[in-house]
Amino acid sequence: MAENPAYPVGLRLTGRRAVVLGGGQVAQRRLPALIAAGADILLVSPTATPSVEAMADSGEITWERRRYEHGDLKDAWYALIATSDSEANTAASAEAEAHRVWCVRSDDADAATALTPATGRSEGVTVAVLTTDIHGRDPRRTAAIRDAVVEGLRDGTLVAPHHRTRTPGVALVGGGPGDPDLITVRGRRLLAEADVVIADRLGPRDLLDELPPHVEVIDAAKIPYGRFMAQEAINNALIEHAKQGKSVVRLKGGDPFVFGRGMEEAQALAEAGIPCTVVPGISSSISVPGAAGIPVTHRGVAHEFTVVSGHVAPDDERSLVDWPSLAKLRGTLVVLMGVDKIGRIAETLTAHGRSPETPVALIQEGTTAAQRRVDATLSTVAAQVAAHEVKPPAVIVIGDVVNVGPHSPA
């Protein structure tokens, strides 16, 4: 009789007994999905990996510390057989057959009544891939197909249009420090689904080229000392387009809530009754130093790091930064938006106790193809900025961590 391919189906296991035999690596990989499915899970195994044991300790599964015994599968709806005892696996498989329990075997897939597909998830969709080649199963190929589909859904390169009405609203998306590969997968997916994108100059601009032609892109660039779109106008644009029933993405550099004025936008949307989703981004305060080979903390060097805005000088009455206190700290100081004020910042820090020889690194256009690093000390940084014509955006790192990395000037 010719063998037929497996029939794909989704099991609804909420509150239903699932028995797992064996507490090793196979169980460790499969248990999280069974837990997420809401199954009533019984693990039967003399031993378990630390991760599986933690699931039992937290009450996510029930663990009976013993070997398989006939009758363990009597009340089960689903069974995963994954012990190292082939005789026990065969006996358990026979019991599953007798009780009509769908059963997966890790040691002999052909002897089981069910197969585990290569699965992945992306925002409300589960992708499951099974091979139709009975005699030539290739788990690596099915996993690769699964990965390609899931990745395409996540990053927006595989777009499946929504045929049901979407809820209009705004997503405040942190685009990361500049490299388009450093945006989160959720942020990239929301971009691919947007009707309108309101983008900052410091956002990952390369991603805008990938948007479908129908997407309206609004430039909200805030170029230092040049043209800018007032914050109130940005807020109004977000509200206006969302009220038209459109899906709007506010694409910002770094993280929306790290000197990004994201909360101002969230508050304006809340007052207008517009649903708002916040998608965190990788902040340039840690990612840009890392891209330049500088750890903001390092064992035995810095146990703390502080991120401050340098957009106003220390002696400016608008400044909210306690610079004298910062000068007394021993850790790393990361200054954003402070290129043109770094001379006065350095003078203030040294005047309140920080050594003039404290290392300083300026990383311009971090994580992009134009990235460059200029090294100095507090006593020389103003001159070095002028000599090397350092321009925003640049992240400034002050502290001994500057000299830790393999590419440091020390």
One Martini backbone bead per residue (centre of mass of N, CA, C, O) as a GRO file, in nm:
protein
  410
    1MET     BB    1   0.096   0.036   0.023
    2ALA     BB    2   0.078   0.354  -0.010
    3GLU     BB    3   0.220   0.634   0.106
    4ASN     BB    4   0.114   0.908   0.295
    5PRO     BB    5   0.079   1.207   0.381
    6ALA     BB    6   0.043   1.414   0.620
    7TYR     BB    7  -0.209   1.558   0.817
    8PRO     BB    8  -0.279   1.875   0.876
    9VAL     BB    9  -0.307   2.005   1.220
   10GLY     BB   10  -0.466   2.177   1.493
   11LEU     BB   11  -0.422   2.155   1.829
   12ARG     BB   12  -0.653   2.174   2.107
   13LEU     BB   13  -0.510   2.176   2.449
   14THR     BB   14  -0.684   2.314   2.642
   15GLY     BB   15  -0.695   2.132   2.941
   16ARG     BB   16  -0.535   1.895   2.814
   17ARG     BB   17  -0.372   1.602   2.813
   18ALA     BB   18  -0.011   1.591   2.822
   19VAL     BB   19   0.247   1.357   2.752
   20VAL     BB   20   0.586   1.338   2.877
   21LEU     BB   21   0.865   1.142   2.781
   22GLY     BB   22   1.113   1.289   2.905
   23GLY     BB   23   1.381   1.541   3.024
   24GLY     BB   24   1.532   1.649   2.788
   25GLN     BB   25   1.601   1.825   2.505
   26VAL     BB   26   1.333   1.771   2.366
   27ALA     BB   27   1.152   1.871   2.594
   28GLN     BB   28   1.276   2.154   2.616
   29ARG     BB   29   1.175   2.237   2.324
   30ARG     BB   30   0.854   2.147   2.345
   31LEU     BB   31   0.717   2.260   2.605
   32PRO     BB   32   0.657   2.564   2.551
   33ALA     BB   33   0.427   2.507   2.341
   34LEU     BB   34   0.243   2.349   2.535
   35ILE     BB   35   0.211   2.574   2.737
   36ALA     BB   36   0.097   2.787   2.536
   37ALA     BB   37  -0.158   2.587   2.472
   38GLY     BB   38  -0.270   2.490   2.771
   39ALA     BB   39  -0.172   2.233   2.873
   40ASP     BB   40  -0.191   1.934   3.061
   41ILE     BB   41   0.118   1.853   3.201
   42LEU     BB   42   0.295   1.537   3.194
   43LEU     BB   43   0.596   1.437   3.344
   44VAL     BB   44   0.800   1.144   3.266
   45SER     BB   45   1.095   1.129   3.474
   46PRO     BB   46   1.385   1.089   3.653
   47THR     BB   47   1.493   1.326   3.475
   48ALA     BB   48   1.620   1.672   3.418
   49THR     BB   49   1.665   1.957   3.307
   50PRO     BB   50   1.694   2.262   3.438
   51SER     BB   51   1.466   2.387   3.263
   52VAL     BB   52   1.250   2.173   3.322
   53GLU     BB   53   1.259   2.197   3.629
   54ALA     BB   54   1.162   2.495   3.631
   55MET     BB   55   0.879   2.432   3.519
   56ALA     BB   56   0.797   2.266   3.767
   57ASP     BB   57   0.855   2.475   3.994
   58SER     BB   58   0.638   2.688   3.855
   59GLY     BB   59   0.379   2.498   3.752
   60GLU     BB   60   0.362   2.428   3.435
   61ILE     BB   61   0.427   2.136   3.537
   62THR     BB   62   0.408   1.784   3.589
   63TRP     BB   63   0.636   1.584   3.794
   64GLU     BB   64   0.736   1.242   3.755
   65ARG     BB   65   1.000   1.061   3.918
   66ARG     BB   66   1.004   0.837   3.660
   67ARG     BB   67   0.922   0.581   3.478
   68TYR     BB   68   0.762   0.429   3.257
   69GLU     BB   69   0.410   0.326   3.259
   70HIS     BB   70   0.156   0.148   3.221
   71GLY     BB   71  -0.109   0.404   3.175
   72ASP     BB   72  -0.002   0.701   3.123
   73LEU     BB   73  -0.198   0.738   2.842
   74LYS     BB   74  -0.505   0.705   2.898
   75ASP     BB   75  -0.581   1.045   2.933
   76ALA     BB   76  -0.467   1.129   2.666
   77TRP     BB   77  -0.428   1.342   2.369
   78TYR     BB   78  -0.108   1.369   2.396
   79ALA     BB   79   0.228   1.255   2.287
   80LEU     BB   80   0.573   1.260   2.406
   81ILE     BB   81   0.844   1.058   2.296
   82ALA     BB   82   1.180   1.103   2.480
   83THR     BB   83   1.357   0.865   2.547
   84SER     BB   84   1.649   0.642   2.596
   85ASP     BB   85   1.431   0.403   2.582
   86SER     BB   86   1.328   0.199   2.334
   87GLU     BB   87   1.131   0.007   2.480
   88ALA     BB   88   0.958   0.227   2.610
   89ASN     BB   89   0.880   0.367   2.347
   90THR     BB   90   0.732   0.123   2.221
   91ALA     BB   91   0.526   0.082   2.447
   92ALA     BB   92   0.404   0.369   2.440
   93SER     BB   93   0.318   0.360   2.143
   94ALA     BB   94   0.119   0.124   2.179
   95GLU     BB   95  -0.063   0.265   2.384
   96ALA     BB   96  -0.145   0.501   2.205
   97GLU     BB   97  -0.282   0.326   1.991
   98ALA     BB   98  -0.493   0.193   2.180
   99HIS     BB   99  -0.602   0.499   2.280
  100ARG     BB  100  -0.590   0.713   2.055
  101VAL     BB  101  -0.305   0.869   2.067
  102TRP     BB  102  -0.133   1.122   1.976
  103CYS     BB  103   0.207   1.048   1.856
  104VAL     BB  104   0.548   1.127   1.936
  105ARG     BB  105   0.878   1.036   1.811
  106SER     BB  106   1.223   1.088   1.842
  107ASP     BB  107   1.351   0.796   1.743
  108ASP     BB  108   1.070   0.717   1.555
  109ALA     BB  109   0.868   0.857   1.332
  110ASP     BB  110   0.739   0.602   1.182
  111ALA     BB  111   0.612   0.484   1.470
  112ALA     BB  112   0.418   0.712   1.463
  113THR     BB  113   0.106   0.923   1.451
  114ALA     BB  114   0.299   1.179   1.455
  115LEU     BB  115   0.418   1.506   1.361
  116THR     BB  116   0.665   1.753   1.392
  117PRO     BB  117   0.678   2.057   1.299
  118ALA     BB  118   0.810   2.336   1.169
  119THR     BB  119   0.799   2.619   1.381
  120GLY     BB  120   0.647   2.954   1.375
  121ARG     BB  121   0.615   3.307   1.475
  122SER     BB  122   0.390   3.595   1.364
  123GLU     BB  123   0.167   3.790   1.464
  124GLY     BB  124  -0.087   3.557   1.473
  125VAL     BB  125   0.112   3.341   1.330
  126THR     BB  126   0.145   3.000   1.230
  127VAL     BB  127   0.423   2.817   1.113
  128ALA     BB  128   0.398   2.501   0.932
  129VAL     BB  129   0.634   2.236   0.840
  130LEU     BB  130   0.592   1.966   0.608
  131THR     BB  131   0.677   1.682   0.463
  132THR     BB  132   0.594   1.482   0.160
  133ASP     BB  133   0.851   1.302   0.199
  134ILE     BB  134   0.864   1.002   0.340
  135HIS     BB  135   1.176   0.898   0.254
  136GLY     BB  136   1.299   1.227   0.258
  137ARG     BB  137   1.356   1.354   0.523
  138ASP     BB  138   1.436   1.717   0.593
  139PRO     BB  139   1.474   1.909   0.862
  140ARG     BB  140   1.649   2.142   0.750
  141ARG     BB  141   1.458   2.229   0.524
  142THR     BB  142   1.203   2.288   0.689
  143ALA     BB  143   1.342   2.496   0.871
  144ALA     BB  144   1.425   2.691   0.642
  145ILE     BB  145   1.142   2.752   0.544
  146ARG     BB  146   1.032   2.858   0.806
  147ASP     BB  147   1.238   3.089   0.840
  148ALA     BB  148   1.172   3.241   0.577
  149VAL     BB  149   0.877   3.304   0.638
  150VAL     BB  150   0.903   3.439   0.916
  151GLU     BB  151   1.104   3.658   0.833
  152GLY     BB  152   0.925   3.787   0.616
  153LEU     BB  153   0.697   3.869   0.812
  154ARG     BB  154   0.871   4.038   1.010
  155ASP     BB  155   1.031   4.232   0.785
  156GLY     BB  156   0.825   4.264   0.518
  157THR     BB  157   0.907   4.086   0.255
  158LEU     BB  158   0.641   3.928   0.345
  159VAL     BB  159   0.328   4.022   0.228
  160ALA     BB  160   0.010   4.005   0.401
  161PRO     BB  161  -0.280   4.111   0.351
  162HIS     BB  162  -0.543   4.273   0.501
  163HIS     BB  163  -0.896   4.185   0.479
  164ARG     BB  164  -0.943   4.307   0.735
  165THR     BB  165  -1.013   4.544   0.944
  166ARG     BB  166  -0.816   4.778   1.068
  167THR     BB  167  -0.685   4.934   1.335
  168PRO     BB  168  -0.642   5.238   1.388
  169GLY     BB  169  -0.314   5.402   1.427
  170VAL     BB  170  -0.012   5.431   1.630
  171ALA     BB  171   0.342   5.380   1.584
  172LEU     BB  172   0.620   5.395   1.797
  173VAL     BB  173   0.930   5.366   1.632
  174GLY     BB  174   1.234   5.228   1.695
  175GLY     BB  175   1.519   5.234   1.466
  176GLY     BB  176   1.775   5.304   1.587
  177PRO     BB  177   2.109   5.418   1.503
  178GLY     BB  178   2.086   5.338   1.151
  179ASP     BB  179   2.100   5.056   1.098
  180PRO     BB  180   1.858   4.866   0.943
  181ASP     BB  181   1.928   4.589   1.104
  182LEU     BB  182   1.851   4.734   1.406
  183ILE     BB  183   1.574   4.684   1.384
  184THR     BB  184   1.301   4.555   1.476
  185VAL     BB  185   1.084   4.320   1.369
  186ARG     BB  186   0.831   4.478   1.446
  187GLY     BB  187   0.902   4.745   1.313
  188ARG     BB  188   0.929   4.634   1.023
  189ARG     BB  189   0.643   4.525   0.997
  190LEU     BB  190   0.490   4.794   1.044
  191LEU     BB  191   0.607   4.932   0.801
  192ALA     BB  192   0.487   4.732   0.586
  193GLU     BB  193   0.174   4.812   0.698
  194ALA     BB  194   0.176   5.100   0.624
  195ASP     BB  195   0.036   5.416   0.511
  196VAL     BB  196   0.209   5.597   0.717
  197VAL     BB  197   0.526   5.784   0.737
  198ILE     BB  198   0.696   5.944   1.009
  199ALA     BB  199   1.022   6.080   0.967
  200ASP     BB  200   1.336   6.092   1.074
  201ARG     BB  201   1.663   6.159   1.013
  202LEU     BB  202   1.771   5.929   1.236
  203GLY     BB  203   1.658   5.720   1.091
  204PRO     BB  204   1.629   5.437   0.887
  205ARG     BB  205   1.634   5.537   0.563
  206ASP     BB  206   1.659   5.271   0.390
  207LEU     BB  207   1.365   5.164   0.454
  208LEU     BB  208   1.200   5.358   0.270
  209ASP     BB  209   1.267   5.211  -0.007
  210GLU     BB  210   1.082   4.946   0.076
  211LEU     BB  211   0.829   5.080   0.034
  212PRO     BB  212   0.545   5.103  -0.089
  213PRO     BB  213   0.405   5.329  -0.312
  214HIS     BB  214   0.142   5.403  -0.125
  215VAL     BB  215   0.324   5.520   0.081
  216GLU     BB  216   0.333   5.784   0.302
  217VAL     BB  217   0.599   6.021   0.331
  218ILE     BB  218   0.702   6.211   0.617
  219ASP     BB  219   0.902   6.484   0.692
  220ALA     BB  220   1.053   6.522   1.037
  221ALA     BB  221   1.307   6.671   1.027
  222LYS     BB  222   1.571   6.762   1.273
  223ILE     BB  223   1.783   6.988   1.186
  224PRO     BB  224   2.041   7.134   1.299
  225TYR     BB  225   1.995   7.469   1.239
  226GLY     BB  226   1.735   7.413   1.070
  227ARG     BB  227   1.493   7.271   0.945
  228PHE     BB  228   1.161   7.212   1.094
  229MET     BB  229   0.920   7.016   1.263
  230ALA     BB  230   0.703   7.077   1.469
  231GLN     BB  231   0.571   6.902   1.722
  232GLU     BB  232   0.277   6.985   1.679
  233ALA     BB  233   0.270   6.899   1.382
  234ILE     BB  234   0.326   6.604   1.432
  235ASN     BB  235   0.087   6.544   1.609
  236ASN     BB  236  -0.128   6.629   1.399
  237ALA     BB  237  -0.049   6.424   1.182
  238LEU     BB  238  -0.105   6.170   1.341
  239ILE     BB  239  -0.404   6.227   1.399
  240GLU     BB  240  -0.516   6.279   1.116
  241HIS     BB  241  -0.443   6.000   0.986
  242ALA     BB  242  -0.581   5.817   1.196
  243LYS     BB  243  -0.874   5.942   1.153
  244GLN     BB  244  -0.867   5.818   0.846
  245GLY     BB  245  -0.786   5.501   0.901
  246LYS     BB  246  -0.482   5.482   0.941
  247SER     BB  247  -0.161   5.344   0.933
  248VAL     BB  248   0.082   5.466   1.166
  249VAL     BB  249   0.431   5.561   1.150
  250ARG     BB  250   0.675   5.657   1.390
  251LEU     BB  251   0.997   5.721   1.288
  252LYS     BB  252   1.275   5.670   1.501
  253GLY     BB  253   1.551   5.722   1.657
  254GLY     BB  254   1.624   5.474   1.840
  255ASP     BB  255   1.437   5.561   2.115
  256PRO     BB  256   1.140   5.714   2.191
  257PHE     BB  257   1.233   5.753   2.525
  258VAL     BB  258   1.529   5.868   2.425
  259PHE     BB  259   1.525   6.177   2.341
  260GLY     BB  260   1.232   6.151   2.147
  261ARG     BB  261   0.940   6.260   2.237
  262GLY     BB  262   0.734   6.020   2.266
  263MET     BB  263   0.546   6.105   2.503
  264GLU     BB  264   0.422   6.350   2.369
  265GLU     BB  265   0.282   6.183   2.149
  266ALA     BB  266   0.123   5.989   2.332
  267GLN     BB  267  -0.041   6.212   2.475
  268ALA     BB  268  -0.177   6.332   2.224
  269LEU     BB  269  -0.318   6.066   2.141
  270ALA     BB  270  -0.480   6.020   2.401
  271GLU     BB  271  -0.643   6.291   2.385
  272ALA     BB  272  -0.759   6.189   2.089
  273GLY     BB  273  -0.818   5.869   2.099
  274ILE     BB  274  -0.551   5.721   2.002
  275PRO     BB  275  -0.402   5.449   1.927
  276CYS     BB  276  -0.096   5.324   2.093
  277THR     BB  277   0.226   5.201   1.992
  278VAL     BB  278   0.524   5.079   2.148
  279VAL     BB  279   0.853   5.046   1.992
  280PRO     BB  280   1.133   4.964   2.080
  281GLY     BB  281   1.477   5.071   2.071
  282ILE     BB  282   1.801   5.108   1.997
  283SER     BB  283   2.020   5.279   2.168
  284SER     BB  284   2.291   5.488   2.104
  285SER     BB  285   2.422   5.487   2.396
  286ILE     BB  286   2.515   5.165   2.342
  287SER     BB  287   2.551   5.090   2.033
  288VAL     BB  288   2.771   5.284   1.935
  289PRO     BB  289   2.999   5.210   2.123
  290GLY     BB  290   2.994   4.910   2.044
  291ALA     BB  291   3.063   4.958   1.737
  292ALA     BB  292   3.349   5.098   1.849
  293GLY     BB  293   3.454   4.909   2.100
  294ILE     BB  294   3.270   5.018   2.351
  295PRO     BB  295   3.213   4.969   2.678
  296VAL     BB  296   3.012   5.102   2.927
  297THR     BB  297   3.098   4.836   3.068
  298HIS     BB  298   3.354   4.697   3.306
  299ARG     BB  299   3.539   4.490   3.466
  300GLY     BB  300   3.715   4.703   3.688
  301VAL     BB  301   3.610   4.997   3.560
  302ALA     BB  302   3.273   4.989   3.522
  303HIS     BB  303   2.951   5.002   3.719
  304GLU     BB  304   2.856   5.250   3.538
  305PHE     BB  305   2.604   5.449   3.355
  306THR     BB  306   2.549   5.772   3.198
  307VAL     BB  307   2.279   5.953   3.046
  308VAL     BB  308   2.303   6.258   2.855
  309SER     BB  309   2.219   6.579   2.767
  310GLY     BB  310   2.391   6.834   2.539
  311HIS     BB  311   2.197   7.068   2.417
  312VAL     BB  312   2.283   7.210   2.682
  313ALA     BB  313   2.465   7.388   2.873
  314PRO     BB  314   2.573   7.390   3.199
  315ASP     BB  315   2.515   7.726   3.217
  316ASP     BB  316   2.226   7.673   3.149
  317GLU     BB  317   1.913   7.730   3.284
  318ARG     BB  318   1.779   7.471   3.125
  319SER     BB  319   1.939   7.278   3.276
  320LEU     BB  320   1.897   6.934   3.438
  321VAL     BB  321   2.196   6.888   3.497
  322ASP     BB  322   2.430   6.747   3.738
  323TRP     BB  323   2.749   6.805   3.681
  324PRO     BB  324   2.902   6.794   3.953
  325SER     BB  325   2.809   6.502   4.017
  326LEU     BB  326   2.922   6.365   3.763
  327ALA     BB  327   3.226   6.429   3.824
  328LYS     BB  328   3.225   6.216   4.082
  329LEU     BB  329   3.201   5.990   3.907
  330ARG     BB  330   3.348   5.668   3.789
  331GLY     BB  331   3.200   5.623   3.545
  332THR     BB  332   3.016   5.638   3.264
  333LEU     BB  333   2.977   5.893   3.009
  334VAL     BB  334   2.693   5.973   2.807
  335VAL     BB  335   2.665   6.193   2.523
  336LEU     BB  336   2.398   6.361   2.378
  337MET     BB  337   2.387   6.627   2.182
  338GLY     BB  338   2.720   6.756   2.239
  339VAL     BB  339   2.926   6.870   2.033
  340ASP     BB  340   2.902   7.196   2.070
  341LYS     BB  341   2.936   7.149   2.411
  342ILE     BB  342   3.201   6.992   2.498
  343GLY     BB  343   3.384   7.210   2.609
  344ARG     BB  344   3.202   7.295   2.854
  345ILE     BB  345   3.175   7.015   2.970
  346ALA     BB  346   3.472   6.962   3.028
  347GLU     BB  347   3.519   7.205   3.212
  348THR     BB  348   3.312   7.124   3.429
  349LEU     BB  349   3.426   6.846   3.506
  350THR     BB  350   3.713   6.948   3.589
  351ALA     BB  351   3.616   7.165   3.799
  352HIS     BB  352   3.472   6.899   3.969
  353GLY     BB  353   3.722   6.651   3.946
  354ARG     BB  354   3.785   6.563   3.673
  355SER     BB  355   4.015   6.442   3.483
  356PRO     BB  356   4.182   6.568   3.205
  357GLU     BB  357   4.271   6.252   3.123
  358THR     BB  358   4.010   6.165   3.038
  359PRO     BB  359   3.867   5.970   2.827
  360VAL     BB  360   3.760   6.028   2.479
  361ALA     BB  361   3.477   5.954   2.257
  362LEU     BB  362   3.382   6.004   1.912
  363ILE     BB  363   3.081   5.896   1.738
  364GLN     BB  364   3.010   5.912   1.406
  365GLU     BB  365   2.762   5.765   1.252
  366GLY     BB  366   2.668   5.520   1.395
  367THR     BB  367   2.645   5.202   1.215
  368THR     BB  368   2.744   5.323   0.961
  369ALA     BB  369   2.935   5.382   0.679
  370ALA     BB  370   3.024   5.677   0.825
  371GLN     BB  371   3.182   5.581   1.050
  372ARG     BB  372   3.359   5.755   1.321
  373ARG     BB  373   3.659   5.799   1.530
  374VAL     BB  374   3.737   6.018   1.810
  375ASP     BB  375   4.014   6.087   2.015
  376ALA     BB  376   4.051   6.190   2.366
  377THR     BB  377   4.031   6.438   2.611
  378LEU     BB  378   3.915   6.672   2.818
  379SER     BB  379   4.154   6.873   2.733
  380THR     BB  380   4.118   6.803   2.391
  381VAL     BB  381   3.828   6.782   2.266
  382ALA     BB  382   3.770   7.059   2.139
  383ALA     BB  383   4.009   7.051   1.937
  384GLN     BB  384   3.931   6.780   1.797
  385VAL     BB  385   3.659   6.865   1.686
  386ALA     BB  386   3.774   7.090   1.507
  387ALA     BB  387   3.996   6.930   1.349
  388HIS     BB  388   3.772   6.690   1.258
  389GLU     BB  389   3.485   6.790   1.209
  390VAL     BB  390   3.262   6.724   1.408
  391LYS     BB  391   2.935   6.592   1.363
  392PRO     BB  392   2.621   6.555   1.361
  393PRO     BB  393   2.582   6.259   1.474
  394ALA     BB  394   2.711   6.207   1.815
  395VAL     BB  395   2.881   6.003   2.042
  396ILE     BB  396   2.980   6.048   2.384
  397VAL     BB  397   3.264   5.911   2.560
  398ILE     BB  398   3.331   5.902   2.919
  399GLY     BB  399   3.615   5.715   3.010
  400ASP     BB  400   3.800   5.418   3.064
  401VAL     BB  401   3.652   5.244   2.842
  402VAL     BB  402   3.792   5.363   2.589
  403ASN     BB  403   4.068   5.174   2.663
  404VAL     BB  404   3.968   4.865   2.638
  405GLY     BB  405   3.967   4.806   2.360
  406PRO     BB  406   4.138   4.685   2.073
  407HIS     BB  407   4.092   4.999   1.932
  408SER     BB  408   4.244   5.159   2.113
  409PRO     BB  409   4.491   5.412   2.174
  410ALA     BB  410   4.660   5.247   2.404
   0.00000   0.00000   0.00000
